Amino acid sequence: MLAPATIEKIAAGEVIVRPASVVKELAENAIDASSDRIRVDIEQGGKRSIRIRDNGEGIRYNEVKLAFARHATSKLSQIEDLDHLETLGFRGEALASVAAVSRVTIRTISKAEELGSETIFEGGHCAAQRVLPYDKGTDICVRDLFYNVPARQKHMMKDKTEERVIHQLMGRIALSHPEIAFDFKADGRKIFSTPGDGRLQSVIECLYGRSFFKSLRKLDAKNEPMVLRGYIGDLTSMRSSKDRQILFINGRTVENRALSRAFEEAYQGYLMNHKHPVGIIFMTLPGRMLDVNMHPSKTEIGILNQSLVDILFRQEIRRAVQQMDLTVDLGEKIEAAPEPKKTEAYAESKVPSPKVSEMPSQIAFSAAQGTAAPDPQVQRSFYGSINEDRNRHQKRPAEDAAPKKADQWIKPPSAEQRPLYNEQAAESGRPHLDLTGTRIIGQLFKTFILLEKEDAAVLIDQHAAHEAFMFENLKKKMTGSERIPSQALLVPQAVDVSREMVLQFDAVQAQLEAKGFRCEVLGETTLMVHSVPVLLGEPQSAALLPMWIENLTTGDPELKEKQWLRIATMACKAAVKGNQDLNEREIRKLLDDLMTLENPYTCPHGRPIILYLKKYQLEKLFKRVVS
């Protein structure tokens, strides 16, 4: 049998793998303690010290040691409680695991007690405990992480890397609880502070900036048993990585590859190559459908009927994307709003606070009683100084701003005015691009169509518009019940396929013939092709047959993406080109076709089709109005 100390270190290694693991567990404990202010300070990426302070319920003096015992928890009492779990933690492993591989000092006071306590743990064992005055909540400091597990220390990353991971983690925690004011510092530098006003918008603007929030669209959908809320990005917010695809299930941040793939698929046809959509999405599911006990980190969640949830999720995101107005407003591009100053959740005290690592590591204890006498000077928590500084700031007289002259100021048009968007059609699920009543001015450089609609000048890329129309029509032919014309081959062509495809051939033969492939089995791994489909007047290659069979039998999304990419290339080659003359009748026909599309905003390769500039913005550029 292994020694108890060895068992504790091994068990701790499953929960605490890096400094971010400590921050996650302690921050979640602070949230579960009903805190509305949480401050996190780290040094050297959390390797040297991690300090988390909150104003929550606190812990009773005689329960502090018990809280650091393994599997001691007040959050559930039996396994059935997992079905309606409302807290982030539930195993009772976090504090014990943290203490087993570090030096921990915790100061706390319960709301039911008049005095607080300070307790020190080293390597999982209580080294000292004393009574002392403390104001509110809990202050826990973790130093020298993995000091007693040298092998684990070697695998930690550089300080900046660990800091970046903690920064990302704290951002997600702040997003999940906008009602809590979070303050995050690293090596004395303020990283971010959220106001705790309960508005998700405030947290997003604090973390990513106001211009990023402007590129988001509100998500509010319900499809039993799933509820979705949050924000998803428009086409201007696309990124080269998936770092801003953030998903919460029942308030818990999770990683789920199937849902991430469904989110990407919902934007199919709207994205450029190697670009990814963004979203901050809160999903609510019945507790009985979730298994949160799959992994020690609790970021991987098992979902009952995962495939059904994936389908519902993709449908609702797709519906939300289809209802967006994705025309590009050039006025917003020309006059980008400056980044706001990040909101201060905590006023900085003029008296420099001691570093986290300077907290006392040893306490003088009375030999007779085993406890230390309380300090004569009552400690002030950081909450008191915050409130004082905030009140002092509010008492300052406001400076009078000089009003602008009436003849120098013209009220700009409402930002909600969208000249090309039919909101009623969007809400009913119909195509919602509105180009009715437009006046055709002509072509620019024989490549762009110039229109006038109400108070906006509209530019349309004629090639991208025609390409999008042809792509959607080809896609409907390929996926619908309509038969595709075929052309017989003068010399039948043998195509090598897998043995599995030959066995499945009888099941898909009728579907293949409807799409133009007439073929028969020639051998154990060979099909003989007698005819191929004709699309846009061109016979297709017989070599595409294996991909079609695999699509029909497996529904692999990656294969479908390759198929759509090939169709997009065909549409691109067949569409009208740039530097090509179009008469007014041809332009009007193209506009009418564009208004029938599900996605009239981007070509199949993700490039924008429509730009517009409002009259007011033009007048500003020419200094005809001064705002």
C-alpha positions, 0 to 999 in steps of 0.5 A: 500500500502507498503511504497516505502522503503519496496518495494525497499527492497523486490525487492532488495531481488529478485536480491541480495540474498548473497554477490556473487550476488553483485559481479556478478552484478557489474562484469557484469556491468564492462564487459558491460562497455568495460573494459579490466582489472577488479579487485575484492577485498572482505573482510569477504566473501563479508559481510564486503566489496566488491570492484570492479575496472575497466578501462571501459567507466565510468559514467558521473557526472550528470548520476550517480544518474540516474544509481542507479535509478530502471529500469534505463538502457542504454542497451535496450529501448523496449522488442524486444531488448531482441531478439538481446541482446549483454550485460549481464545486461539489467533490470536496477535493479542491482545498485538500488538493491545493494544500497538499502541494503548496503552502496555504494561509487562509484568513476568514470569518463566518457571518455568524461569528464576531472574530475571524481566524488565520490557519496555515497549511503546509503540504496538506497538514495544518501547521498553525491556527489562531483567532484574529479580527477580520472584517468580511469573507475569506482571504486565501494565499497559496505560495510555492506551488508544487514545492514538494513535487519537483517533477511537477514543477519541471512541467510548468510553463514560463511565467507569461504563459501561465499568466495568459492561461489564468487571464483567459480563465478569469475572463471566462469566470467573469463572463459567467457571473456579470453580477460579481465584481472581479479584479485581476492583477498580475505582478502588481499590474491591473489586468482587468476589473469588471463593475459587477452591475449584472450586465453581460455587455459590461463584462464583454466591453471590459475584457474585449473592448466596445468595438468588439461588442458592436460586432456581436448580435444578441442571441435569445432562443428556446428549443425544448429542452434547450435554452440559449442566450448570449451573443454571437458575432457578425462577419466583422468579428471573425477570427483566425482562432477559436479563442472567443468561442465561449460556451457555458452550460448551466453556468459552468464553462465547458469544452465540448468538441461536438457543440464547437463543430456544430457552431462552426457548421451553423456559419457555413457559407458565411465564413472565409477560409481559415476564419472562425465565428465568435460567440459567448453562449449560455446554454441551459439544459435539465440537470438530469441530462448532464454528467458533470462528474466526468473529469476532475477539472469539471470542464468536460461534461457528458450530455445525454442525447448529445447528437440531438442537442447538437442538432438543436444547437446548430439549428438555433444558431443558424436561424439567428445568423440568417436573421442578421443584417450582415451588410457592411456599413462603411460609416462604421469602418471609417469612424471606428469608435475609440476603445473605452477606458476599462471600468474600475471595480476597485479604487486603488488605495494610495497606501501601497499594499504588501505583496502577496508573498509578504504575508506572514508564513509563521505565527508565534503561538502561546505554548500554554494555550496553543493559540495566539492572542489577537492583534490589537489593531483590527485589520481593515479588509480591502472592501472598506478602503474601496467603499471609502475611495468610491464615496470620496470620488463621488463627492467631487464636483463635476466639471461643467462642460461647455455646450456646443453651439446649435448651428454646429451640431446636427443630430446624427441618424439613429444607429438602428436605421438599416436601409437594406434590412427587412426586419419582418421578413427576417423574423418570419424566416424569409429572405430579408435583404431589401433592395426594392426602390433602389435607383441604379446609378451604374457600374464602377470600374465595370466591377461594382454596381452603384445604387441609391436607396433612401439616404444610403449609397450602396455598392455591390460586387457583381461577381460575388453576388452572381457567385452566391446566387449560382452557389445556392442554386447548385446546392439546392440541386445537389441536396434536393430531390431534383434530378441532375442531368447526366452525360454518358461516357464514351468509354466507361471508367473504373473507379477504385473504392473501398470494400465497405463502399461496394457493400453499401452500393446497393443502398445508395445506387438510386440516390447516385443515379438521381444525381447523375452517377450511373454505375455498377459493381465491377469487382470487390473494390471497383465500380464501373461508371457509365455516366456522370452529372452535368453541372453548369454545362460541364460534365463532372469527374468520375473520381468524385464518386467515392466522396459522394458515396461517403457523404450519403453513407456517413454524413461526415461534415468534413466531406460535405465541406469539401463538396461545397468547396468544389461547388463554390469553385464551380460557381466562381468560374461560371459567375460574371466576372469583374471588368465585365459590362452589364446593362440595366436589365442584367443588373436589375435581374441580378438584384432580384436574384440576390434578394431571394437568397438565404445568404445574400451578404457573402460569397461562398468563400466568405467575401462581402457582397454589399457595402453601404455608406449613409448620406450623413456620413458622406456629409461629415466627410465633406465637412457639410455637418460637424458633429 
